[in-house]
Amino acid sequence: MPRAMIEQIVKEIKEDRRFLIASHQSPEGDAIGSSLALAIALKNLGKEVTTFNQDGVPKLLQFLPRAKEVSRELPRGITYDCAFIVDCGDPELLGEEFPRIKGIRKIINIDHHSTNNGFGDLQFIDPGASAAGVLIYRLLKKIPAEITQEIATNIYAAILSDTGSFHYHNTTAEGLRIAGEMIEQGVEPEKIAQQLYETQPSAYLQLLALVLGTLEVAHGGKVASVTVLQEMFQRTGTSKEAAEGFVNYPSSIEGVSVALLFREISEGKFKVSFRAREKIDVSLLAQEFGGGGHQGAAGCTIEGTLPEVKKSVLQVVGKHLQDRDP
Ligand SMILES: [Mn+2]
């Protein structure tokens, strides 16, 4: 890695007719934005396209052009020539339809996760890209396909989401240049920012209030965590998408190197999100628990009680910090 078979991918786009585009469950702006940007471009080229996501489009992303065309179900009886798996380091993250998608004639893996396992027949992988949306941009330029305003909005939202509004270390000159070009195509940054960050239901903030109450600081102030329990979703009438980005709160504390979010998936099962500062590679920490991600943001799923899960994660993080800074 990086691995790029971009010429063969362009050839596949030109020769094939029926495409599936799929991304990981619990999608965020990059998963949906890059899927939709590619889907719109392929449709504009006269191709038949199904855009699939097991969890559908989260409420805050439903403003994205053609978001309604994302299907939560994989239609039966269609034989696809080719499947694009975008922004997905491991195809198991596609969810329950993975066994069916795996059977498609040609699988193309377009991703920027450093932990991508290199699955598929063709790969276009670059961990140096700000977002999968950047790779879609490069692919569309290579075809070449016109970047319409609808496509531009999706690419811009993909980059904005994955860089945390140009906060994180994956904010690159290329990412900003592409964002600039998308603005030239008619994207209005203020409108997108409003849609993404200023249209939250008040219940999301009620959830946040409960979650902030769980804040814990460990390892001499270098590690901070918050916890989201199913019971909190029930009390506030929210679901997991409301907690998207909550790991940024412990991460915003002065002196914190690693921030953690423990989210209860079901009894005895937790999703752990890691966020790092100061060039700590949290994808390595998530990998110790079978997960993955990027240097600065990663995740994994761990079974156990909350105290057990916290203890094992804090141990691994503590050891990593000590090895680095004895
Ligand atoms: Mn991404």
Boltz pocket constraint, residues with backbone or C-beta under 6 A from the ligand:
constraints:
  - pocket:
      binder: B
      contacts: [[A, 30], [A, 31], [A, 87], [A, 112], [A, 130], [A, 131], [A, 132], [A, 162]]
      max_distance: 6.0
